[in-house]
Amino acid sequence: MELTLSSYLIVLPLVFLAGFIDSIAGGGGLISLPAYYLIGLPPDLAAGTNKMSAFFGTSVATGRYAQSRNIPWREGLWALLGSMPASYLGAELLKRLDGRIVKIGVLAALPVVAAFVLLNKDALKPRDLVGERHRPLACFAIGALIGLYDGLVGPGTGTFLQLLFVSAIGLEALKGSGAARLVNLGSNVAALLSMALSGRVLYALALPAAAFGMAGNYLGSSLAISRGSRVIRGILLLDVLGIGL
């Protein structure tokens, strides 16, 4: 595909914004993936290119959360183990499915999640539903379920992870955000590997986009770490509203 100056002017600022939002509460793919569609990339090429820019950006955010000791490693690593193989499988399925089927699935699933959060005031409050004994298995299951979704669909992955870490595992908002970034990084790596091996990454656009995504992720994660739970909950609610719309 031939890229023009307007292609970069459309994609790069939106990827920066997506990285900023994603590093705080997830949901950046709701902005970045449509940006690639907007310039005419087909769904599989858009997904692969988006995964590459997302990988670099999420790496920066994950590093910032780790540096500030806001990643709960036990929960995060169990979920990471589930997310990587599931995300690779999801990406393989994406390459074989009609894009219209995937879009229908997104349209059906996202408003349901949005409605759940908006109607349930406790959805954003830490609540341990599984107990200490079953926590590793629950985290693994969360990673596998959302990892499969990330490889197959993508947008909203970080938000879903964060909601589950907070409302099911009982992590407070900042720790939930750190865990979500770690798990999302793993699912990005796995899906990107699948896409790159089959030539579904437009490197001429993905690499500049990665630089913009890294900048957005750095600023967003710095804000989340310095301002804490209030900022995270605010962005998370905006994410959910965006998902529902």
Secondary structure, DSSP 4 states (H G I P E B T S, - for coil): ----HHHHHHHHHHHHHHHHHHHHHS-THHHHHHHHHHTT--HHHHHHHHHHHHHHHHHHHHHHHHHTT---HHHHHHHHHHHHHHHHHHHHHHTTS-HHHHHHHHHHHHHHHHHHHHH-GGGGS--BSSHHHHHHHHHHHHHHHHHHHHHHT-TTHHHHHHHHHHHTB---HHHHHHHHHHHHHHHHHHHHHHHHHTT---HHHHHHHHHHHHHHHHHHHHHHHHHTHHHHHHHHHHHHHHHH-
